[in-house]
Amino acid sequence: MYLDPQKKIVHDNNAYTASNGTKYPANYPKDEISELTKVKTVAAPEGKVVGGYVVDASNNQVWESRDKTTAEVKQEALNLVYEKRRENYGSWENQLDMLYHDLMAGTSTFKDHITAVKLNYPKP
């Protein structure tokens, strides 16, 4: 952080390139840089793994990305199943209560509930 109160940070969330080619990230104190050129930003590519970006000679933002591996695609699908299951299982307190009542009454409500959720959201 800068101690000099005259140096202000411009909160425009844009990256800039100075006339000498130095790249400056968003929210850098812009008053310290001469002859700024705003970087032309583009949205990150969908469905890819993004590692960051570089700024080319024309001040365009170029994303460093790659296609997702088969393992990453499978893991995302599995994570979605786990998320849906968590939503539908209910709280652990309710599950314990269901289990307690099953034990006391000799019923299988808890087991039936868990089985139904697993059948509705099978692993890929």
C-alpha positions in Angstrom: 0.0 0.0 0.0 1.2 3.5 -0.7 1.8 5.9 2.2 1.7 9.0 0.1 -2.0 10.2 0.2 -1.6 11.9 -3.2 -1.3 8.6 -5.0 -4.8 7.3 -5.5 -5.9 3.9 -6.9 -8.3 4.0 -9.8 -11.0 1.4 -9.2 -12.0 0.7 -12.8 -11.1 -3.0 -12.8 -9.2 -2.7 -16.1 -5.7 -3.8 -17.0 -3.5 -1.3 -18.7 -0.3 -1.3 -20.8 2.2 1.6 -20.5 3.9 3.1 -23.5 7.1 1.1 -22.7 5.2 -2.2 -22.9 4.9 -2.8 -19.1 1.7 -4.5 -18.2 -0.3 -3.3 -15.2 -3.1 -5.1 -13.5 -6.5 -3.7 -12.6 -6.6 -1.4 -9.6 -2.9 -0.4 -9.9 -2.2 3.2 -9.0 -2.6 4.6 -12.6 -1.3 8.1 -11.8 2.2 6.6 -11.6 2.2 5.3 -15.2 2.7 7.5 -18.3 0.7 7.1 -21.5 -1.7 4.3 -20.5 -3.5 2.3 -23.1 -6.5 0.3 -21.9 -6.4 -3.4 -22.5 -9.3 -4.8 -24.5 -10.8 -7.5 -22.3 -12.8 -10.5 -23.4 -14.7 -13.0 -21.3 -12.9 -16.2 -20.3 -13.7 -19.1 -22.5 -16.5 -21.4 -21.4 -15.8 -25.1 -20.8 -12.1 -24.6 -20.6 -9.5 -24.5 -17.8 -8.2 -21.0 -17.5 -4.7 -20.4 -16.1 -4.6 -16.6 -16.6 -4.1 -14.2 -19.5 -1.5 -12.3 -21.3 -1.7 -9.0 -23.2 -0.7 -9.1 -26.9 1.1 -6.4 -28.8 -2.3 -4.9 -29.8 -3.4 -4.6 -26.2 -5.9 -7.4 -26.5 -6.4 -9.8 -23.6 -5.5 -13.3 -24.6 -6.6 -16.1 -22.2 -4.2 -18.9 -21.5 -6.6 -21.9 -21.5 -6.8 -25.5 -22.3 -9.6 -28.1 -22.9 -10.7 -30.0 -19.8 -9.3 -33.5 -19.5 -11.7 -36.5 -19.5 -10.9 -36.9 -15.8 -11.9 -33.3 -15.0 -15.1 -33.6 -16.9 -16.0 -36.8 -15.0 -15.1 -35.2 -11.7 -17.4 -32.2 -12.5 -20.3 -34.5 -13.3 -19.6 -36.5 -10.0 -19.4 -33.2 -8.0 -22.8 -32.2 -9.4 -24.3 -35.6 -8.4 -22.9 -35.2 -4.9 -24.3 -31.6 -4.6 -27.8 -32.8 -5.7 -27.6 -35.6 -3.2 -26.6 -33.3 -0.3 -29.5 -31.0 -1.1 -32.0 -33.9 -1.2 -30.7 -35.9 1.8 -31.7 -33.1 4.2 -29.8 -32.1 7.3 -27.9 -34.6 9.3 -30.2 -33.7 12.3 -33.3 -34.8 10.3 -31.5 -37.9 9.1 -30.6 -38.9 12.6 -34.1 -38.3 13.8 -35.4 -40.4 10.9 -33.0 -43.2 11.9 -34.0 -42.9 15.6 -37.7 -43.3 14.7 -36.9 -46.2 12.4 -35.0 -48.0 15.2 -37.8 -47.3 17.7 -40.7 -48.4 15.4 -38.9 -51.1 13.4 -39.5 -49.2 10.1 -37.1 -48.4 7.2 -38.0 -44.8 6.4 -34.3 -43.7 6.6 -33.0 -46.5 4.4 -35.9 -45.9 1.8 -35.2 -42.2 1.8 -31.4 -42.6 1.2 -32.1 -45.3 -1.5 -34.5 -43.0 -3.3 -32.0 -40.1 -3.4 -29.3 -42.4 -4.7 -31.6 -43.7 -7.4 -32.7 -40.2 -8.4 -29.1 -39.0 -8.7 -26.9 -42.0 -9.7 -23.2 -41.6 -10.2 -22.1 -41.1 -13.8 
